[in-house]
Amino acid sequence: KKLKELLADEPKIKFNRSNDEDGDCGTTIPFFFDTAEQAKLFAERMNTNRPYDTDKHVYINWTPMLEKRGAHCDAMNPYLFKANKRLHKNLTKDSCPKTLEYLSRTAYLYTKYDMTDEELEEIAAKCREAVKDF
């Protein structure tokens, strides 16, 4: 929250929405950019990453879901459950283009809950430097 406050007046920096600003555990802060190229450049300059590039939590990398393999045996595979017969189960890499766009335009900074004001001010200055030519 403090880092967001320090960068609130920087027009080139936007933050992804938080559903619980006061209860956020403070391990990551997502920045949202106008383009994927800006997010990638910011991530490079800040020595971090975009969720799009991590292979984690990005549905296009979830091979079991794309191949409808929900378990080690058919009896436990939710894709084969009679109760799920009418559900939309045809996930493809093209299913959620907006999701992929948003992920490509997001970069994370990893933080610690116990960072000092001085550490946060230093990170804020680095963030401003990273976006100066956007």
N, C-alpha and C positions, 0 to 999 in steps of 0.2 A: 504494500500500500504506500509506503514511504517513497519507494522508487518511482511509482506512478505520480506521486505528488511532485517529486523533483523534476519530472519530465513533462508535466502537464502543459507547460507553455511552449513546448517544442512541436510546431505544426507538422513536422515530417514524421512524427512518431505517433502511432495509434496503438491502442491495446485491445486485445480480445476481451470481450465482456466476461466479467466474473459474476457468478450467481450468488456469491457470498463474500463480498469484499472484506468484511470484518472477521470472518471465520476462515479465510484462506490460510492454508498451512505454510505458504511462502517458500515452496521448493522450486517453483518455476514461475516465470512471468512471460506470457506470450505477447509478442509484438505482431501487429497486423499491418501489412504494407499494401500499396497500390498495385504492385506487380510481383510476380514470382522472382524476377531478376533482382528487385530491391531486397526481398527477403533473403535470397541466397547471398547477396553481397554483404548484407548486414551480418548474417550468420558467419560468413568467412572473416569479416573484420572483427567480430566479437568472439571468435573462436568457439562457436556453438553450432547449433544445427537447426534445421527445419524438421518438423515432424514428418513431412513428406519424404525426407531422405533417410529416416531412421529404420525403416522396415517394421517398426513397431506401431501398432494401433492404426494401421492404414489398411483398409479392407482389401485393396488390390494385392496385398501380400499374404492374405489369409487363405492359403491353399486349401485347407480342409473345407472351408465354407464355399469356395469357388468350385470345388469338386464334390460338394454335398457329402462330405465324410464327417459326420458329427460325433463319431465314437469308434472305438476299436472293434465293435461287433454290430451287426445289423439290429439286434434287439435293443441296443442303447442309442441308435442313431436317430436323432429327432427328425431328420429329413425323411425317414421312413415311417414315422408314427402315423397311424390312422387319424388321430386327432389333429394333426398338422396338414392333412391332405389339401385343404383349401388355402393355406397360407402361401403368400408369394415367396418362393424359394429359389428363384432363378437369378441369383446374384452373379453378375459378370463384372469384369474390370471397367466396363462402360456404364454401370448402373448409377453411379453417383458423381457426375462430372462437377457439380458445384462443390461437393465435399473435397474433391481433389484440388480444385482451384483454391479453395480457402486454405487447405493444408499447405499448398505450395507458396502461398502468400504469408504464411506465419513462420516466425522464428522464435525460438525459446531462449531465454537466459535462465540458467540455473542459479538459484539463490539459497541462502541459508537463513533460517529464522532468527539467528542471533547476530546478524551483520550489524556493524556499528554505523552510525550516521556518516562517519568519514568514508567507510567502505562504500556505502550506497552513493554518496556524492561522487566518488571516484568512478563508479560504474556509470552513473548518469552522464558524467563528462565524456566517458568513452562512447556512450551511446550517441551523444550529440555529434561527436567527431565522426562516428560511423555513418551517419546519415547526412552529413553536411552537403554532399553533392547530389542528393536525390531530388 
